[in-house]
Amino acid sequence: MRAFAYQRTTQIRDALNLIAQHDGARFLAGGTNLVDLMKAGVESPARLVDIRSLALGEIGETPDGGLVLGATATNSAVAADAQVRLRYPALSQAILAGASGQLRNMATVGGNLLQRTRCAYFADPSEACNRRVPGSGCSAINGAHHNHAILDWTEHCVATHPSDMAVPLSAFDAVVRYETLDGTGEIPLSEFYLPVGNRPDRETALPDGALITAVVIPAAAVASKSRYRKVRERASYAFATVSVAAALDVQQGLVQDVRLALGGVASRPWRARLAESALRGGPATAERISAAADVEIAAAEPLRDNAYKVTLARNLIEAVLTELAADAGEESNG
Amino acid sequence: MTDDTRSEITLRVNDETYRLAVDNRRTLLDALRDDLNFTGAKKGCDHGQCGACTVLVNGQRVVSCLTLAVAADGAAVTTIEGLAGDGELRPIQEAFIRLDGFQCGFCTPGQICSAVGMLAEHAAGWPSAVTRNGSPHRAGELTEEEIRERMSGNLCRCSAYPSIVRAILEASAREAVAG
């Protein structure tokens, strides 16, 4: 590991200045991904600016009934928060479906969004990886890629985004709030992750030197009727093969609002807007749910060894929406 | 010129205060084992995947292999060496011995530190991925299924899992009293 300087500060402004003034300086929060990648030689910061002493750990309400998750709130704190569990249950479920108890105690909201892909070729500096070294190629596209992307990949990169948390955040139209030396800004999560294109190393729309300060989740009645379901290669403590965050609100037999996002299928959380459009306004019947799953997955293009994920994603969408429709039916009957 | 790649830090380990100079690259695990001779926490994978290095930092379980020692400056750390008080084993330690909660023993310090942190999390009402119909204010009963899920960050290559789960379940009530 390359030697690095370390500083801790309690002021956002000081943290931003330290990053601006030193080449190769990086923010450090929980460190669960960054420290690991430093050990692997994938990341080699010259300086770490520890942001866990900044006053960014709060989870609070917005005036319009949404929630603000402070950037350094831990995964554990968000998952256990009573308001999160009541109003955005899929978010709590997604966090609890990821990592281990120890890692969730360390990991933070901001760090979760900025974590890097778990593609094994990205983590191995002896392999070609356009995400790690632009222009070096992609070992995964013809390699061991059974758990790689089926949507929106390019010849430059076929990796998936590993976050569980970001999947329901995407479904709930979350907004990333950040600060730079020039002031504050906001980026909807739907625009936060850049499409892979020909520069997979450019991962987010966050300005250089910016610090994520919070994630804001707007109020949404439908979110209280949400669910996260994750398929993985072991029962606990594994990254997603495919995951689904869904929310469904049925009033007088018609779909009033529906939210759907997928994890494990693309380089970013995949908001399934085609399926949402197909369902909204009509009854939540088995036929319409099935058709919605089909229309979303029609664009999927599997790699040599991951066609199973296309079927899996389609069926998982159908299964979760069917469960939510059954819940809605019970509610209206009961 | 001062070397800004090293730091003077203070760690409070098992209620004793230690001042030490560390390379900023040093992990908390290496500082505990090699600088302070607390060799209970083990280096298994060194990538946060096996849980053998689990310790409590400010009362919460973490993996010490992904915690930089410098980032733990000022923190209170509890290792397996600090769990027993006045020559008395904690209930969870006693239960691991009596119910055969280990074979080779390599993962055991991490299992036990993790269990202590996990039981505190459960007592605080934190849910897990298998918590069903949980009220948003409490987690519900600590079942074997709950223990297996909540302890999934601690691997045991001897696969002593059934006895580990039994020991934690059996000790949980007495641990809650022991605090």
Interface residues (C-beta under 8 A of the other chain):
Chain A: M1 A3 F4 A5 Y6 R8 L28 G31 T32 V35 D36 K39 L48 D50 R52 S76 A79 A80 A82 Q83 R85 L86 S92 Q93 L96 A97 A99 S100 G101 Q102 L103 N105 M106 A235 S236 Y237
Chain B: D4 T5 S7 D23 N24 R25 T27 D46 H47 G48 G51 T54 Q60 R61 V62 V63 L66 T67 L68 V70 A71 D73 S114 G117 M118 E121 A124 G125 W126 P127 S128 A129 T131 G134 P136 H137 R148 E149 R150 M151 S152 G153 N154
